[in-house]
Amino acid sequence: MVKILISVVGPTAIGKTKFALTLAQHFGAEIISADSRQFFKELNIGTAVPSSEELNTVPHHFIQHKSIFEKYTVGDFEKEAILLLEGLFKKNNFVIMVGGSGLYTDAVINGLDEFPEIDSGIREMLNNDLKAKGITHLQSQLKDLDGVYYSTMDIDNPHRLIRALEICLSTGKPFSSFLKRKTKVRPFVTLTVGLNANREVIYDRINRRVDIMIKDGLLGEAKKVYGHRTLNALQTVGYKELFKYFNGEWDLGFAISEIKKNSRRFAKRQLTWYRKNDRIVWFEYDMDKNAILKKINKELALLADG
């Protein structure tokens, strides 16, 4: 029988975790997380890691399996995920993958793109620019050189900014021009399903989630890793804003409002990324789950026949 990976996508706070659990229980499948923020064992509240109850309901993989002190790339994730899928598909014809990190889900489904070698001097120059001129300088530079990639990436992540800029500067071509030149052949087929809502609902869910995170102890969690704030794993929404509060640059109320704003911006970029894929089967986040499962089963029947 055909081996099928069901990939669950959608903007942050839309309910992907619970929906993935519904699918996993329906198909008797295990779950692979493709959320790059949830890989790190030191981060829990701010990355919306599934609860202990959720993790115990269905076997999950790639949840808090690395430390923020370890280097872990999307290439590492692709290799480990494909190896894991080989084993999981021996036990079941279905596996569920869930996560809002488009680059990581694409790596599993289509494989990574090949990029040219980069002169280390360019990377050093960009790192110096980051220290001397700040992240906004790099953001402006990338917007000029590659507006396409700028509109979809996490522009608040300096590591990814520098990676894109060094390709642009060393080749004279946009970083986005190197994306998806080749698609690897996988020994499984993928059905990608997405949850969505209108903008007001998404933004309200994000704002309420941030309030819950603060109530649940996000400040204490961020304080524990504050001493390591320059690590790439910590250049992420929910932590970097609180670091500025700890630095005395912002007051707490403003830091929390910035977490909400940056989370909303992140959701917007996620949806921009997903628009590139016209094969996603979209559902409203509050649609009846049985109706969704009925539709998914129809899509799976078409995949099996094709």
Buried (B, 14 or more C-beta within 10 A) or exposed (E): EEBBBBBBBBBBBBBBBBBBBBBBEBBEBBBBBBBBBBBBBBBBBBBBBBEEEBBEBBEBBBBBBBEBEEEBEBEBBBEBBBEBBEEBBEEBBBBBBBBBBBBBBBBBBBBBBEBEEBEEEBBEBBBEBBEEEEBEBBBEBBEEBBEBBBBBBBBBBBEBBBBBBBBBBBBEEBBBEBBEEEEEEBEBBBBBBBBBBEEEBBBEBBBEBBEEBBEEEBBEBBBEBBEEBEBBBBBBBBBBBBBBBBEEEBEEEEBBBBBBBBBBBBBBBBBBBBEEBEEBEEBEBEEEBEEBBEBBEEBBEEBEEE
